Amino acid sequence: MNRPPPAVLQTPGFPHYNLAWSPFHSNRLALASSANYGLVGNGRLHIVSLGPGPGGGPALSIDKFYETQDGLYDVAWSEIHENQIVSASGDGSLKLWDVMINDLPIRAWHEHTREVFSVDWSNINKDQFISSSWDGTVKLWTPDRPRSITTIQAHASCVYQALFSPHQPDVVATCSTDGTLKVFDLRAPTYTPTLPGTNNFTAPLTAAALTVPASGTEVLSLDWNKYRPFVLASAGVDKAIKTWDCRMVKLGPEGAQNPAVGGVCESQLLGHELAVRRVQWSPHRADMLASASYDMTCRVYVSVAIRHTIGC
C-alpha cells in the first residue's frame, strides 16, 4: 500500500523551534521560528493550515505570519479562545496574538530578564498559562491581566521547560541546567531554608514539593504521563530518556513545609548518540513515548517497566 508523501512546509531563513496544534481546529498549526537558529536576529510566528494538495495528498500552507524583533522559541494556543495564541521570545517577552488581527499582538508582557524558552497553556484551568525562562523563573499568567499572577524562583539557572500537570490543576513540573526536575504546588508557595554557603536573601528559591536529581548534566525536556499521575519523563545532554515515579510527593502546606528529594527511576531508555532535545508521552498509550535528538533522529520507545506496572 503506497502512502502519500508527508506534507512539507519550508520557511527559508527561519528555522523552527517549536509548533503547536490548535485545540479547536484540526487543520491549524502555529510555528515558532527564529532567524539564524535563534542565536541572533528576529523571529516569526507562522499560522499554518493543513489541507488537500495535488494528487489528493496533504499540503501545508501559510495563512499569515507575524514578525517579531527577537527569535521565538515556543508557542501555545489558548484553551478558551480559538483565535488566540501566546509566543515566547528571546528578548524575555511574551506576546498574545489574535489571528483575526494583522501585524501587532493584542497584549504583551515583559517581566522575564532573559530568554523565555517555554510556554504552556493549562488544559484544566483554561484561563491560565505559564512561562519559563533562562532567568531561572517560572511565571503564571492570565490573558486579561497586565502583570503575572505568580513568580516561582524555580532554579538558580536556566529553566528549559515548565509544564502543567494534566491531572492536578495547580501542579507544575520544571527542568533545568542544574540537572534536576522539580514539582511545584502553586497553592502553597514558600521559600527554601537557607543552607550553608547559600544566600537566600538576595537569591531566594521557591521550595519545590519534590526535587528529582535526574542527571549530572543539563535536563532539556520533560513531560507528564497522560494516564499515570506523577509519572514523568526527562531527557537531556546525557543522551538518555528516563521515566520517573514521583508518587511520594506531598502537596499542599505539608509539602511546602517538608520539601522532598527523590523520585524512583523506573526506566532508562538509550539509543541516541547526542543530546535529546525533546521527549513526549503518547496521548494514546501510557507506556509509549517519543524523542527528538540533536543526532537528527526521532525515536519511539515502549517503556517495559511501565507496561508491567499497568498490567499490559
C-alpha positions in Angstrom: 0.0 0.0 0.0 1.5 3.3 -1.1 1.3 6.1 1.4 1.1 9.7 0.2 4.3 11.7 0.9 4.3 13.8 4.0 3.2 17.5 3.7 6.3 19.7 3.8 6.4 23.5 4.5 9.6 25.5 4.0 10.2 28.9 5.6 13.7 29.9 4.2 15.8 31.8 6.7 13.6 30.9 9.7 14.3 27.5 11.2 11.5 26.3 13.6 12.0 26.0 17.3 8.5 24.6 18.2 5.0 24.1 16.9 1.5 23.7 18.4 -1.7 22.2 17.1 -4.9 24.2 17.6 -7.1 22.6 20.2 -10.1 23.9 18.3 -9.3 23.4 14.6 -7.8 20.0 13.4 -6.2 21.6 10.4 -4.5 24.6 12.0 -0.9 24.8 13.5 1.4 27.6 14.7 5.1 27.6 14.2 7.6 29.5 16.4 10.6 30.4 14.2 13.9 32.2 14.6 16.4 33.6 12.2 20.0 32.2 12.4 18.8 29.3 14.6 17.8 31.7 17.4 21.3 32.8 18.0 20.8 36.4 16.8 18.1 38.2 14.7 14.4 38.4 14.5 11.6 35.8 14.7 8.4 34.9 13.0 5.1 33.3 14.2 3.6 31.4 11.3 0.0 30.4 11.2 -0.3 27.3 9.0 -3.2 25.3 7.6 -3.3 21.7 6.6 -5.4 20.9 3.6 -5.6 18.7 0.4 -2.8 19.1 -2.0 -2.1 18.0 -5.6 -2.9 14.3 -6.2 -5.0 14.1 -3.0 -2.1 14.1 -0.6 -1.9 16.6 2.4 -0.4 20.0 1.9 0.7 22.8 4.3 0.2 26.5 3.5 0.9 29.7 5.4 -2.2 31.7 6.2 -0.2 34.6 7.7 2.9 35.4 9.7 3.8 37.9 12.3 7.3 39.5 12.6 9.0 39.9 16.0 12.2 41.7 16.9 13.7 38.7 18.5 13.7 34.9 17.9 10.6 32.9 19.0 11.3 29.7 21.0 7.8 28.4 21.8 4.0 28.9 21.2 0.8 27.7 22.9 -2.8 28.1 21.7 -5.4 29.5 24.1 -7.7 26.9 25.6 -10.6 29.3 25.8 -10.3 31.4 22.6 -9.9 29.7 19.2 -8.1 32.5 17.6 -5.5 33.5 20.3 -2.0 32.2 20.7 0.9 33.2 23.0 4.5 33.2 21.9 7.8 33.1 23.9 10.6 35.3 22.8 14.3 35.6 23.1 14.1 39.2 24.4 12.3 38.0 27.6 8.8 38.9 26.4 5.5 37.1 25.9 3.0 38.2 23.3 -0.6 37.3 22.8 -1.8 37.3 19.2 -5.2 37.1 17.6 -5.1 35.5 14.2 -8.0 37.7 13.0 -5.9 40.8 13.6 -3.0 41.7 11.4 0.5 42.8 12.3 0.5 43.5 16.0 -0.1 41.5 19.2 -3.2 42.3 21.3 -1.2 42.1 24.6 2.5 41.9 25.6 4.3 41.2 28.8 7.9 41.8 29.6 8.9 40.6 33.1 11.5 37.9 32.4 15.0 39.3 32.3 16.3 36.7 29.9 15.1 34.4 27.1 11.7 32.8 27.5 12.2 29.2 26.4 8.8 27.6 27.0 5.2 28.4 27.4 2.3 26.1 28.3 -1.4 26.7 28.5 -3.4 24.8 31.1 -6.0 22.5 29.8 -7.7 22.3 33.2 -7.6 26.0 34.4 -8.2 27.2 30.9 -7.7 30.8 31.6 -4.0 30.4 32.8 -0.7 29.8 31.2 2.9 29.5 32.4 6.3 30.6 31.0 9.8 29.5 31.9 13.0 31.5 31.3 16.8 31.4 31.3 16.5 33.8 34.3 15.6 30.8 36.5 11.9 31.8 37.0 8.5 30.4 36.1 5.6 32.8 35.8 1.9 32.2 35.9 -0.3 34.4 33.7 -3.9 35.1 32.6 -4.6 36.9 29.3 -6.6 39.7 30.9 -4.1 40.9 33.5 -1.2 43.3 32.7 1.2 41.5 35.1 1.9 37.9 36.1 -0.1 36.3 38.9 2.8 34.4 40.5 6.5 34.1 40.1 8.3 30.9 41.1 12.0 31.2 41.7 12.3 27.7 40.4 16.1 27.2 39.8 19.3 29.1 40.2 20.0 28.6 36.5 18.1 28.3 33.1 14.7 26.7 33.2 14.3 24.9 29.8 10.7 23.8 30.2 7.7 24.1 32.6 4.5 22.1 32.2 1.2 22.0 34.0 0.2 18.6 35.2 -2.7 17.1 33.1 -4.1 15.7 36.3 -3.7 18.4 39.0 -4.6 22.0 38.0 -2.2 23.7 40.4 0.9 21.4 39.9 3.8 22.4 37.7 7.0 20.5 36.7 10.2 22.1 35.6 13.6 21.0 34.2 16.8 22.9 34.3 20.5 23.4 33.5 21.2 22.2 37.1 20.2 18.6 36.2 17.0 18.4 38.3 13.3 18.0 37.7 11.2 19.9 40.2 7.5 19.7 41.1 5.8 22.8 42.5 2.4 23.3 44.1 1.1 26.7 43.1 -1.3 26.7 46.1 1.5 26.6 48.7 4.4 28.9 47.7 7.2 29.2 50.2 11.0 29.6 50.1 13.7 27.0 50.7 15.6 27.3 54.0 19.0 29.0 53.9 21.7 26.4 53.7 25.5 26.8 54.4 27.2 28.6 51.6 23.9 30.0 50.2 22.3 33.4 50.3 18.5 33.2 50.1 18.2 36.8 51.0 19.4 38.1 47.6 18.7 35.0 45.6 15.7 33.2 47.1 14.5 29.9 45.7 10.8 28.7 45.9 10.5 25.5 47.7 9.6 22.6 45.4 7.3 19.9 46.7 9.7 17.4 45.1 13.2 17.7 43.6 14.4 14.9 41.4 18.1 14.6 40.8 17.6 13.5 37.2 21.0 13.9 35.6 24.6 15.1 36.2 24.2 17.4 33.2 21.5 19.6 31.7 17.9 18.4 31.5 16.4 19.9 28.4 12.9 18.4 28.3 10.2 16.8 30.4 6.7 15.5 30.0 3.9 14.3 32.2 2.4 10.8 31.6 -1.2 11.4 30.4 -2.5 8.3 32.2 -0.4 7.9 35.3 -0.4 10.9 37.7 3.0 11.8 39.0 4.9 9.8 36.4 7.3 12.0 34.3 9.8 11.5 31.6 13.1 13.5 31.3 15.7 13.9 28.6 18.8 16.0 28.0 22.5 16.3 27.4 23.3 12.8 28.8 21.6 11.3 25.7 19.3 9.1 27.9 15.5 9.3 28.4 14.4 8.4 31.9 11.0 7.8 33.4 10.3 8.8 37.0 7.7 7.6 39.5 7.1 10.7 41.7 4.1 9.5 43.7 5.9 10.1 47.0 5.4 13.8 46.5 3.3 15.6 49.2 1.2 18.6 48.0 -0.3 21.5 49.9 1.1 23.0 53.1 2.7 19.7 54.2 4.7 19.5 51.0 5.7 23.2 51.2 7.0 22.8 54.8 8.7 19.4 54.1 10.1 19.5 50.6 11.3 16.1 49.4 14.2 15.0 47.3 13.7 11.7 45.5 11.9 10.1 42.6 12.2 6.5 41.5 13.8 6.0 38.1 11.5 3.3 36.5 13.4 3.0 33.3 16.4 4.4 31.3 16.0 4.4 27.5 19.2 4.6 25.5 20.0 4.8 21.8 20.6 8.5 21.0 24.1 9.5 20.1 23.8 13.2 21.0 21.7 15.3 23.4 17.9 14.6 23.4 16.1 17.9 22.8 12.5 16.8 23.3 10.6 14.0 24.9 6.8 13.5 24.9 4.5 10.8 26.1 1.9 9.4 23.7 -1.6 10.7 24.3 -3.0 7.3 23.4 -0.8 4.8 25.4 0.5 5.0 28.9 3.7 3.1 28.0 4.8 4.8 24.8 6.9 7.9 24.3 8.8 9.7 21.5 12.0 11.7 21.5 13.9 14.0 19.1 17.6 14.5 19.3 20.5 16.6 18.0 21.7 13.3 16.4 19.0 14.1 13.8 16.9 11.0 14.7 13.4 10.7 16.2 12.8 7.5 18.2 9.7 5.9 19.7 10.1 3.8 22.8 7.9 1.5 24.8 8.7 1.5 28.5 8.7 -2.1 29.7 8.7 -1.0 33.3 5.5 1.0 32.9 3.9 -1.8 30.8 4.4 -4.2 33.7 3.1 -1.6 36.2 -0.1 -1.1 34.4 -0.6 -4.8 33.6 -0.3 -4.6 29.9 
